[in-house]
Protein backbone atom coordinates (compact mmCIF):
# COMPACT_ATOMS: atom_id res chain seq x y z
CA UNK A 1 0.00 0.00 0.00
CA UNK A 2 1.47 3.31 -1.07
CA UNK A 3 1.28 6.30 1.20
CA UNK A 4 0.42 9.60 -0.41
CA UNK A 5 1.65 12.82 1.11
CA UNK A 6 -0.49 15.84 0.43
CA UNK A 7 0.43 19.47 0.72
CA UNK A 8 -1.07 19.56 4.21
CA UNK A 9 1.27 16.81 5.41
CA UNK A 10 4.30 18.57 3.94
CA UNK A 11 3.28 21.87 5.53
CA UNK A 12 2.82 20.18 8.89
CA UNK A 13 6.28 18.56 8.73
CA UNK A 14 7.92 21.85 7.74
CA UNK A 15 6.22 23.74 10.57
CA UNK A 16 7.19 21.05 13.07
CA UNK A 17 10.84 21.11 12.00
CA UNK A 18 10.84 24.90 12.03
CA UNK A 19 9.41 24.93 15.56
CA UNK A 20 12.05 22.48 16.77
CA UNK A 21 14.77 24.57 15.14
CA UNK A 22 13.52 27.77 16.79
CA UNK A 23 13.31 26.10 20.20
CA UNK A 24 16.84 24.73 19.87
CA UNK A 25 18.23 28.10 18.83
CA UNK A 26 16.51 29.65 21.87
CA UNK A 27 18.04 27.03 24.18
CA UNK A 28 21.57 27.32 22.80
CA UNK A 29 21.65 31.11 22.80
CA UNK A 30 21.22 32.18 19.18
CA UNK A 31 18.14 34.02 20.36
CA UNK A 32 15.05 33.08 18.44
CA UNK A 33 12.41 35.36 19.89
CA UNK A 34 9.53 34.09 21.96
CA UNK A 35 7.12 35.50 19.39
CA UNK A 36 8.79 33.50 16.61
CA UNK A 37 8.58 30.30 18.63
CA UNK A 38 4.95 30.96 19.58
CA UNK A 39 3.89 31.70 15.99
CA UNK A 40 5.60 28.58 14.64
CA UNK A 41 4.04 26.37 17.34
CA UNK A 42 0.57 27.82 16.82
CA UNK A 43 0.97 27.38 13.06
CA UNK A 44 1.93 23.73 13.56
CA UNK A 45 -1.01 23.15 15.91
CA UNK A 46 -3.47 24.92 13.60
CA UNK A 47 -2.45 22.78 10.62
CA UNK A 48 -2.63 19.67 12.79
CA UNK A 49 -6.11 20.51 14.04
CA UNK A 50 -7.29 21.30 10.51
CA UNK A 51 -6.01 17.94 9.26
CA UNK A 52 -7.58 16.15 12.22
CA UNK A 53 -10.90 17.91 11.63
CA UNK A 54 -10.90 16.79 7.99
CA UNK A 55 -10.14 13.20 8.99
CA UNK A 56 -12.96 13.19 11.55
CA UNK A 57 -15.37 14.58 8.96
CA UNK A 58 -14.42 11.93 6.43
CA UNK A 59 -14.78 9.20 9.08
CA UNK A 60 -18.23 10.52 9.99
CA UNK A 61 -19.39 10.48 6.37
CA UNK A 62 -18.03 6.95 5.77
CA UNK A 63 -19.77 5.75 8.92
CA UNK A 64 -23.11 7.22 7.86
CA UNK A 65 -22.81 5.61 4.41
CA UNK A 66 -21.93 2.28 5.99
CA UNK A 67 -25.05 2.33 8.16
CA UNK A 68 -27.13 3.26 5.10
CA UNK A 69 -25.70 0.24 3.29
CA UNK A 70 -26.48 -1.99 6.29
CA UNK A 71 -30.07 -0.71 6.29
CA UNK A 72 -30.43 -1.46 2.58
CA UNK A 73 -29.00 -4.95 3.08
CA UNK A 74 -31.38 -5.64 5.98
CA UNK A 75 -34.35 -4.54 3.87
CA UNK A 76 -33.20 -6.77 1.03
CA UNK A 77 -32.89 -9.75 3.39
CA UNK A 78 -36.36 -9.05 4.78
CA UNK A 79 -37.79 -8.96 1.24
CA UNK A 80 -36.12 -12.22 0.29
CA UNK A 81 -37.28 -13.91 3.48
CA UNK A 82 -40.69 -12.24 3.20
CA UNK A 83 -40.55 -10.88 6.74
CA UNK A 84 -42.94 -8.09 7.66
CA UNK A 85 -41.70 -5.14 9.65
Secondary structure, DSSP 8 states (H G I E B T S, - for coil): ------HHHHHHHHHHHHHHHHHHHHHTTS---HHHHHHHHHHHHHHHHHHHHHHHHHHHHHHHHHHHHHHHHHHHHHHHHT---
